[in-house]
Amino acid sequence: MTDTPLKIVSIIPYKVLPAKLGGEKGIALFTEYLGRRIPLTAISTRNNSTSTPRSYGLLNLLSNARIRYANLFLFFTIRNILKKENATHLLIEHPYYGWLAYLLKKSFPVTWVVHSHNIEYMRSKSIGRWWWKVLEWYETWVYKKADINFFISEDDRKHATQVLRIDGNKSFEITYGVEQPGLPDDADAARREIRQLHRIAENEIILLYNGALYHHSNYDAVTVITEKINPLLLQNAFRYKIIICGKGLPTFFRELKEFENSNIIYAGFVDDINIYFKAADIFLNPILSGGGVKTKAIEAISMNCTVVSTSFAATGIHQEVCGEKLQVVPDHDWGLFAEKIINVSEKQSYTPHSFYDYYYWDSIAKKVETVLKGHHA
């Protein structure tokens, strides 16, 4: 423990500003709220917006090209920045720049922090990338060499410490967060807006699915909704509409036009997904593959929207702080999934205070600050 003022230099390896997708928001908001507590300079790619308001300094020094991950000259550039800023901590988002952080740590007295957003090799393995074993070796090496490891969920932290044998004393859960500090007060207005926009009747339950639809795990979920869940709902005297949002839906879905008369609305990419979360009664989370915490479920619960989820898609979410707003169903049990949707629609529940205490970004930043103060080079 030391009283030395903290100063952070962070390496963000890709575009996150303006933040639109879940992964971009995860880094941008983490950095924003941490920068409100600790002086922070971020080094990122040239295609980041410099006009986005932020609490931290931004240096767009990294190339947009993939070769940036192997640019040895970055060592000298970033070492000079560390010296200029008198940095106490070097934080890297994802383990990609682990080799660079290792070299910088060898030449400058700085505490090296890795902020992991999922166990990368497990995600690569789940989608069939042949080189996942190489990534497993490299990722494990990075975690072992780092001074502090932040994992996105307790499940990831346990995997790292129990399977990869990472030191538990330097491993911490730092979850994805939300900006909503409590129940939204404009949900009724959002509901009216979305009902009017998509011509949804007052007596119809609004079901929502949202994601980056070019990822196979997300567009596979669209297939599950259209071919498994929706046919089961249609068999019941249940009035509803399913809104599917997101960019990059593969062309073979033909924008879901064949389902227009089957209670499915394809909204495509929307500028403000929060309006949809506030308007929806239930968020569908039927994911069965991919890595990391399903951040959309956390965002939905923050807006007082109930989530019906597969067991796989609920991995990493602290169910004990979600109250009745997270309903988990065994994987592939679509009959129970549909039944749960209908049952949930008949009940009224509210996101508990415990959820916001745990997932609000400022609470998370405060936890990070405490950890960093206790670990110095």
N, C-alpha and C positions, 0 to 999 in steps of 0.2 A: 504494500500500500504506500502511495506517495501523494504529496500535495502539489506536485508539479502540474501546472495547467495543461490540460489535454489539447492536442491539435492533431487533426486527422487529415491524411491524404488518402483519397479513395480512388481506385481504378475501376471504372465502369466500362466494360469491353464492347458495348454496342449502344445503339440509339435508344434512349428512354424518354427523351423530351421532344415534343409533347407526349405525355404518357397516355396511351389509349388502351393497350392490351394489358391483361393481368400481370404478365411478367414485367412489363415496362413500369406499371404502377407500383409493383412490389419494390423495385429499386428506387424509383423516383421519390416515392413517399417515405420510404425508409431513410433516404439521404436527406430529404427535406426536414423531417421531424428531428433527426439526429443533429442536423446543422443548426437547429434552433437552440440546442443545448450545448454543443461543442463546436468551436471553430473548425470548419471543414473545407477542404479544397478537393474538388472532384476532377479527375482527368478522364476524358471520354473521347468518343469519335467525333469527327468533324460534322456529321450530319445531325447532331443534336441542336435543338433550338436554343439560341442564346437569349431570346426574348421572353421565355417562360419565367415568371417570377419565382424566386427561390431564395433560400436562407443561406446558401453556401456559394463559394466561388467555383466557377466552371471553366476548365481549360480544355478546349476541343483540339487536342494534340494528336489523337490516334487516327490513323488512316481508316477509311471505310472499307478498304479491301481486306480480305481474309489473311493476307500476308502479315497483317499487324500483330497476329499472335506469335509470330516468330521473328519479330524485329529486334535484333540485339542492341541496336543503337538507342532503344528506349531506356536502357539501363542508365546511360549518362544523363539523359534528359530528366528522368524522374528522380535520380539521385540528387541532381541540382535543385529540384523542386522541394524535396524533403529537407535539404539543408536550408534553403531560403525560408521555408515555412517553419523551420525548427520543429518538425513533426514528431510527435510521440508515438503515433500509430499509423501503420500502413494497412489499409483495408482493401481487399480485392473482392469484387463481386464475382462469384463462381470461382472454381479452381483453375480456370484456363491460364491465367498469368502467374501460376504458382512458381514456375521456373524463374520468372523475373523477380518476384517478391523474395524468393530465396537468395538470389544474388544481391539484391538491395539490402537485405537484412545482414548479409555478410560484410557489407561495406559501410553501414550506417546504423547507429544504435536506436532501432525502432522496434516497436512491438508489432508483429505481423498477425493480421486478423483475416480469416477466410469467412466470407458470408455465403453459405451454400443455399441454393434455392431448391435443390433436390439432390439425391445421390445420382450423379450424372451417369455413371456406368450402368446403373440399374435401369434407367430410362432407355439407354441405348440397347441394352440387352432385351428389354421388353418389346422393342420395335424391330428387332432382328438385325441390328448392325453387327457385322462380323468382327469388328475390331474392339468390341466392348471389353475384352480381357486386358488389352493394352491400356484402355482408359481406366479400368479398375486399378491397375498397378500405379498409374500416374496419379490418380485422384487420392489413393491411399497414401502415397508418398507426400503429397501436398499437405494433407491433413496432419500427418505425423510431424512434419517439419514446422508447421505453423505454430505460433504461440497461443492463439485462441481460434476456436472453430465455432461458428454460429450455424446451427441447423434449423431448417424451416419447421420441423416438427419433432416431437419427442420420439416418434417412431424412427425417424432418420437418425436422431442422436443415438438411440439404442443400437441401431444397425451399425453405426460407425464405431461405437465403443465395443460392442460384443462380437461383431463379425470382422470388422476391419482392424480391431484392436487399437483404436485411437484412445489416447489418454482421456479418461472421463473428467479429470480435474480441469481440463482446458476446453471442454465441449459443453455448449449451452444451447438450449432451445430458444430461438428468436423467431417467432411466428410471423406469418403474413398478417397485416393489420387492416383496419378500416378507419376512415376519417369521421364516420358518423359517431358522435360521442354518446348518443342516446336515441330513443325512439324518434323517428322523423315526424315532424308536425305538419307536413304538407302531403301526406299520403292520399288524402281524399281528393285533393286537386290533381295529383298525378293520375289517380284512377279515372277521374272524369276525362282527362286529356287523352289517355290511351284508349279508353272505351270509344270516345268520339272519333279518334284517328283511325281505328281499325274496325269500327262499326260493331262493337261488342255490346250485347244487351246487358241491362242491369242485373238480370237474374242468371247470367253466365259466369262461372268461375274462370278466372284468368290463370292459366298455367304458362310458365315461362321456361325456355331453355336458351342459354347464351354461351358462346364460346368462339375461339378462333377456329373456324370451321375447316381450314385447310389442314389442321392436324388430324391425323387418322383417328386418334382416340375420341376427338370431338365429333367428327362426321360419322364415326361408327355409332355414336350415341344418337345422332339424328336418325339413323337406320333403325335403331332399337325403338325410338319413339314412334316412328311411322309404321313399322312392321310388327311390333310387339305390344307396346303400351296402348297406343291409340285404338287399335282394333278391339282391345278388351274394354276400353272406356266406352266405345260406341255401343257395346252390348248392354249397357246399363242406362237407366233413365236418369241421366246425369248431364246437365247443361253446362257446357264449358267451351273454351277456345284455347288452343295451344299456340303461343307466339314463339317463333324461333328466330333469334337474332344472332348476328355474327358475320364477319367477312370471310370470303374465300371458300364458300360452299362449292365443292367440285361440280363441274358442268353436268355430270351424269345424273345429278339430282333434278336437273331441269327446273331449278328454283322452286321445287315442291309444288308445281302447278297442279299435278294430278291429285293432290290432297286438299285443294282449296274448298271442296265440298264435303270434306271430312273433318271439319273443325280445326284445321291447321292453317296458320297464317305465317308466311315467311316474310319477315321485316327486313332482312339483310343487315348491313352494318348500320347502327344507330349512333348518333352523336353523343347522346347522354343515356347510358344504360341505367343510371340510377332512377330515372323516371319510371322505367319498366319494372325495376325491382320494387319500387314503392307501390306501383299499381297492381302487381301480381299477388295472387293469393298463395300460390305454391310455385316453387322453383324445382324443376326436374333435374336430377343429378344421376343419370343412369350410366356413368362412365365405368368401363371395365378394363382399361389399359392406360399406359402412360405413367409418368412419374410425378412426384411432388404433391403438395396439398392442393386440392381443388378450390382455388381462391374465390371463384364465383359463388360457391356455396356460402363462404364466410361473408362476402359482400351482401348476399341476399338476406341472410339472417340479420345483419346490421340494419337492414331496411324493414325489419319486422315481417319478412316474407318467410313462410315455412318451407323447409327443404325436405323433399323426399329423395333419399339417396340409396344407392347400392352400398354394400359394406366396403367394397374397394374404394369407392369415391369419397367415403367418409374418413378414410385413413388420414391420420395426422390432425384431424379436427378434434378439439377438446369437447367431447359430447356433454360432459358434466356441467359446462357453463352455458350450454345452449338451451336448456330447459326442454320444452315441447317443440321448439322450432326446428329441431333436426330429427327426422324420422328415418331410421336405417332399416333397410330390407336386405336379406341375403342375396348375394349375386345371382343373377339369372332367374330369380323367382319373380317373373313379370306379372303373374296373377296376383301375388301379394302386393307388388308395387302399385298396380292399378287399384286394388282394394284400399291400400293405404291412402292414395290420393283422394278417393271418394270419402273415406272416413275423416281425413284431416279437414276437408272442405266444409264439414258440418260443425267444426269446433272453432272457437275463437281463443287464440293464445297470443302472448306478447313476449318479445325477446327480453330475457331477464337482465338486471343490472350487472350480474356477474359476467355476462358476455362482453359488455363494453369495458368493464374493468380489466379484462384480460386482452381483448383484441384492439382496443383503441390505440392508434399509432403513437400518441404521446406517452402512454403507459409503456409501450414497447421500447421507445427511445430512452426512457428513464432507466429501464432495466439494462439496456446496452451501456449507458453511461456508468452505472454501478459496476458492471463487469470490467469495463475498461479502466476504471479507477483502481480496481484491485489487481490489475495485471499490467505491469510495466516492464520494459526491457531493462 
